[in-house]
């Protein structure tokens, strides 16, 4: 595989598309929001890529979609790409999705899912609240808890589920791994002031493109703000607008603020997680000389 990662708004998709087109390959999205159908504007989804794109629009926004689901479908897609003699170019900023392709890990999803256990955890959450569940995670797996906000109940429950169903902490599985397949991995880097400006422009573009109407359409179709799909940045911020009458300006400010915070977390993840084999490419180089940037991809050796 070739993997292109980095923070949001760094231009990952465009560069990965250039690589795939140049090499006669196909794209595989590693974005936890682009999997949902009907969520296009807020996820900056490319609806007409120049090359074939996999792992987009594969799930209903009304149903939960886990890293286990992603690994299964994405692995099948990569195998099919390889079987046709093409190269898979994975692109995205969701670290757990990229991890699922790079490493052999048990997410508590092998074999039959323990629906009863997950149901019990969800019931405990509804009765005792997010802070209680987070406290449980802190006791069981403090390293994972450090990386998860207590309000991110999807990830908190997943971490608890993995430990209770496998007896192994996620943090134990996320240590000193080598990729299971040969890989070239590139992370796009951008100066933070420039990235903040790009994020603001991107959010404004989404608003002009009709993000409000997209959210309204999702709500009218039966999707609600408590569903997993609506926890994504660009969607969850509309709750106060639709339910409490907050202004569009407040929505815009919240989306920009949350996107900047997420980009910082992505930068930390990519800088630390794959430091033994990742190659960094400045966004400025891609903008000024994409041929030179592509040459870095070509001369980089596969690592395993």
C-alpha positions as CSV (number, residue, x, y, z in Angstrom):
1,X,0.0,0.0,0.0
2,X,0.8,3.7,-0.3
3,X,-0.7,5.7,2.5
4,X,-1.2,9.5,2.5
5,X,-2.2,10.9,5.8
6,X,-2.2,14.2,7.7
7,X,-4.4,16.8,9.3
8,X,-7.6,17.9,7.8
9,X,-7.4,20.6,5.1
10,X,-3.8,19.7,4.1
11,X,-4.8,18.6,0.7
12,X,-4.4,14.8,1.3
13,X,-7.1,13.8,-1.2
14,X,-5.8,15.8,-4.1
15,X,-2.3,14.6,-3.7
16,X,-3.4,10.9,-3.2
17,X,-5.5,11.2,-6.3
18,X,-2.5,12.5,-8.2
19,X,-0.4,9.6,-7.0
20,X,-3.1,7.0,-7.9
21,X,-3.7,8.6,-11.3
22,X,0.1,8.7,-12.1
23,X,0.6,5.1,-11.0
24,X,-2.7,3.6,-12.5
25,X,-3.9,2.9,-9.0
26,X,-7.1,3.3,-7.0
27,X,-8.0,5.2,-3.9
28,X,-9.2,3.8,-0.6
29,X,-10.6,6.3,1.9
30,X,-9.6,6.1,5.5
31,X,-12.1,8.7,6.8
32,X,-14.5,7.8,9.5
33,X,-17.2,10.3,8.2
34,X,-16.9,9.7,4.5
35,X,-18.3,6.2,4.9
36,X,-21.8,7.6,5.5
37,X,-24.2,8.1,2.6
38,X,-25.8,11.5,2.3
39,X,-23.0,13.2,4.4
40,X,-21.1,14.8,1.5
41,X,-20.6,18.6,2.1
42,X,-19.6,18.4,5.8
43,X,-17.1,15.6,5.1
44,X,-15.5,17.3,2.0
45,X,-16.3,14.2,0.0
46,X,-15.0,14.1,-3.6
47,X,-18.0,12.9,-5.5
48,X,-16.3,12.7,-8.9
49,X,-12.6,11.6,-8.4
50,X,-10.4,11.1,-11.4
51,X,-9.7,7.6,-10.3
52,X,-11.8,4.9,-8.7
53,X,-12.5,5.6,-5.0
54,X,-13.4,2.9,-2.4
55,X,-14.8,3.1,1.2
56,X,-17.0,6.1,0.6
57,X,-20.8,5.9,0.9
58,X,-20.7,2.3,2.3
59,X,-22.9,2.9,5.5
60,X,-26.2,4.3,6.5
61,X,-25.9,7.4,8.8
62,X,-28.7,5.7,10.9
63,X,-26.5,2.7,11.8
64,X,-23.2,2.6,13.8
65,X,-20.0,1.8,11.9
66,X,-17.0,0.6,13.7
67,X,-13.3,0.2,13.0
68,X,-14.0,-3.5,12.7
69,X,-16.5,-2.9,9.9
70,X,-14.0,-0.6,8.2
71,X,-11.1,-3.1,8.4
72,X,-13.3,-5.9,6.8
73,X,-14.5,-3.8,3.9
74,X,-11.3,-1.9,3.3
75,X,-9.2,-5.0,3.3
76,X,-11.5,-6.6,0.8
77,X,-11.3,-3.5,-1.4
78,X,-7.5,-3.5,-1.2
79,X,-7.3,-7.2,-2.1
80,X,-9.6,-6.7,-5.1
81,X,-7.4,-3.8,-6.3
82,X,-4.3,-5.9,-5.9
83,X,-5.9,-8.9,-7.7
84,X,-6.5,-6.6,-10.7
85,X,-2.8,-5.7,-10.8
86,X,-3.3,-2.2,-9.4
87,X,-1.9,-0.3,-6.4
88,X,-4.0,0.8,-3.5
89,X,-3.5,4.4,-2.4
90,X,-5.0,4.8,1.1
91,X,-5.9,8.4,2.0
92,X,-7.4,9.8,5.2
93,X,-6.9,11.3,8.6
94,X,-8.6,8.7,10.8
95,X,-5.7,7.2,12.6
96,X,-7.6,4.1,13.9
97,X,-8.7,3.3,10.4
98,X,-5.2,3.5,9.1
99,X,-4.0,1.4,12.1
100,X,-6.5,-1.3,11.2
101,X,-4.9,-1.7,7.8
102,X,-1.3,-1.5,9.0
103,X,-1.3,-3.8,12.0
104,X,-2.7,-7.1,13.0
105,X,-4.8,-6.2,16.0
106,X,-7.8,-7.6,17.8
107,X,-10.5,-5.0,18.2
108,X,-12.9,-7.3,19.9
109,X,-14.5,-7.9,16.5
110,X,-13.1,-11.3,15.5
111,X,-15.7,-14.0,15.4
112,X,-19.2,-13.2,16.6
113,X,-19.8,-9.8,18.1
114,X,-20.8,-9.9,21.8
115,X,-24.0,-7.9,21.4
116,X,-25.1,-8.6,25.0
117,X,-21.9,-7.0,26.3
118,X,-22.2,-3.9,24.2
119,X,-25.9,-3.6,25.1
120,X,-24.9,-3.8,28.8
121,X,-22.3,-1.1,28.3
122,X,-24.7,1.2,26.5
123,X,-27.3,0.7,29.2
124,X,-24.7,1.5,31.9
125,X,-23.9,4.7,30.0
126,X,-27.5,5.8,29.8
127,X,-28.0,5.2,33.5
128,X,-24.7,6.4,35.0
129,X,-23.5,8.8,32.4
130,X,-20.4,9.5,30.3
131,X,-18.1,10.5,33.2
132,X,-18.8,7.2,35.0
133,X,-17.8,5.2,31.9
134,X,-14.7,7.3,31.4
135,X,-13.7,6.7,35.0
136,X,-14.0,2.9,34.3
137,X,-11.8,3.3,31.3
138,X,-9.2,5.3,33.3
139,X,-9.0,2.4,35.8
140,X,-8.8,-0.3,33.0
141,X,-6.7,1.4,30.4
142,X,-5.3,4.8,31.5
143,X,-3.1,5.2,28.4
144,X,-6.1,5.0,26.1
145,X,-8.1,7.3,28.4
146,X,-5.5,10.0,28.0
147,X,-6.2,10.1,24.3
148,X,-10.0,10.1,24.5
149,X,-12.3,12.9,25.6
150,X,-14.9,11.6,28.2
151,X,-17.7,12.9,25.9
152,X,-16.5,10.7,23.0
153,X,-18.7,7.8,24.3
154,X,-18.3,5.8,21.1
155,X,-14.5,5.4,21.6
156,X,-14.9,5.0,25.4
157,X,-17.4,2.2,25.0
158,X,-15.3,0.6,22.2
159,X,-12.2,0.6,24.5
160,X,-14.1,-0.9,27.3
161,X,-15.7,-3.5,25.0
162,X,-12.3,-4.5,23.6
163,X,-10.8,-5.1,27.1
164,X,-13.9,-6.9,28.5
165,X,-14.2,-9.1,25.4
166,X,-10.6,-9.9,24.8
167,X,-8.8,-9.3,28.1
168,X,-6.3,-7.0,26.3
169,X,-6.2,-3.2,26.5
170,X,-6.2,-1.2,23.2
171,X,-3.0,0.6,24.5
172,X,-1.3,-2.8,24.7
173,X,-2.3,-3.6,21.1
174,X,-1.0,-0.2,20.0
175,X,2.6,-0.6,20.8
176,X,5.8,-1.3,18.8
177,X,4.0,-2.8,15.8
178,X,5.4,-3.4,12.4
179,X,3.1,-3.1,9.4
180,X,1.7,-6.5,8.2
181,X,2.2,-5.6,4.6
182,X,4.9,-3.6,2.7
183,X,3.9,0.1,2.9
184,X,5.0,3.6,1.9
185,X,3.5,6.2,4.1
186,X,3.5,9.9,3.6
187,X,2.2,12.7,5.9
188,X,1.5,16.1,4.6
189,X,2.7,18.9,6.9
190,X,1.5,22.5,7.0
191,X,2.5,25.6,9.1
192,X,-0.2,26.0,11.8
193,X,-1.2,29.6,10.9
194,X,-1.6,28.6,7.2
195,X,-3.6,25.5,8.3
196,X,-5.9,27.6,10.5
197,X,-6.6,29.9,7.5
198,X,-7.3,26.9,5.2
199,X,-9.7,25.4,7.8
200,X,-11.6,28.7,8.0
201,X,-11.9,28.9,4.2
202,X,-12.9,25.3,4.0
203,X,-15.7,25.7,6.5
204,X,-16.9,28.9,4.8
205,X,-17.0,26.9,1.5
206,X,-19.1,24.2,3.1
207,X,-21.6,26.7,4.4
208,X,-21.9,28.3,0.9
209,X,-22.3,24.9,-0.6
210,X,-25.4,24.2,1.5
211,X,-24.2,22.4,4.7
212,X,-27.2,23.7,6.6
213,X,-29.6,22.1,4.1
214,X,-27.6,18.8,4.1
215,X,-28.0,18.6,7.9
216,X,-31.7,19.5,7.6
217,X,-32.2,16.8,5.0
218,X,-30.5,14.2,7.3
219,X,-32.8,15.2,10.2
220,X,-35.9,15.0,8.0
221,X,-34.8,11.5,6.8
222,X,-34.8,10.2,10.4
223,X,-31.2,10.8,11.4
224,X,-30.9,12.4,14.8
225,X,-28.1,14.2,16.7
226,X,-27.6,11.3,19.1
227,X,-26.6,8.9,16.4
228,X,-22.9,8.1,15.8
229,X,-22.8,9.6,12.4
230,X,-23.9,13.0,13.8
231,X,-21.0,13.2,16.3
232,X,-18.7,14.2,13.5
233,X,-17.4,17.8,13.2
234,X,-19.5,19.8,10.9
235,X,-22.7,18.1,12.0
236,X,-22.8,18.0,15.8
237,X,-22.4,21.8,16.0
238,X,-25.8,22.3,14.3
239,X,-27.7,20.8,17.2
240,X,-28.1,24.1,19.1
241,X,-29.0,25.8,15.8
242,X,-31.9,23.5,15.1
243,X,-33.0,22.7,18.7
244,X,-32.3,26.0,20.5
245,X,-32.2,28.7,17.8
246,X,-28.5,29.5,18.0
247,X,-27.1,31.6,15.1
248,X,-25.3,30.4,12.0
249,X,-22.3,32.5,13.1
250,X,-22.1,30.5,16.3
251,X,-22.3,27.3,14.3
252,X,-19.5,28.5,12.0
253,X,-17.3,29.5,15.0
254,X,-17.8,26.1,16.7
255,X,-17.0,24.1,13.5
256,X,-13.8,26.1,12.9
257,X,-12.8,25.8,16.6
258,X,-13.5,22.0,16.7
259,X,-11.8,21.4,13.4
260,X,-8.6,23.2,14.5
261,X,-8.6,21.1,17.7
262,X,-9.0,18.0,15.7
263,X,-6.3,18.9,13.2
264,X,-3.9,19.4,16.2
265,X,-4.8,15.9,17.5
266,X,-4.2,14.5,14.0
267,X,-0.8,16.1,13.8
268,X,0.2,14.6,17.1
269,X,-1.0,11.2,16.1
270,X,0.8,11.2,12.7
271,X,4.0,12.7,14.2
272,X,4.2,10.1,17.0
273,X,2.5,7.0,15.8
274,X,4.3,6.2,12.6
275,X,7.6,8.0,13.2
276,X,9.8,5.0,12.4
277,X,8.7,4.8,8.8
278,X,6.7,7.8,7.7
279,X,8.0,10.4,5.2
280,X,6.9,14.0,5.7
281,X,6.0,16.1,2.7
282,X,5.4,19.9,3.1
283,X,2.2,21.1,1.5
284,X,4.2,24.0,0.1
285,X,6.2,21.6,-2.0
286,X,3.1,20.0,-3.4
287,X,1.7,23.4,-4.3
288,X,4.9,24.7,-5.9
289,X,6.2,21.5,-7.6
290,X,3.9,18.5,-7.4
291,X,6.3,16.6,-9.7
292,X,9.0,16.9,-7.1
293,X,6.6,15.8,-4.4
294,X,5.6,12.8,-6.5
295,X,9.3,11.9,-7.0
296,X,9.6,11.5,-3.2
297,X,6.8,8.9,-3.4
298,X,8.6,7.1,-6.2
299,X,12.0,6.9,-4.6
300,X,10.8,6.0,-1.1
301,X,11.3,2.3,-0.4
302,X,8.5,0.1,0.9
303,X,8.9,-0.6,4.6
304,X,7.7,-3.5,6.7
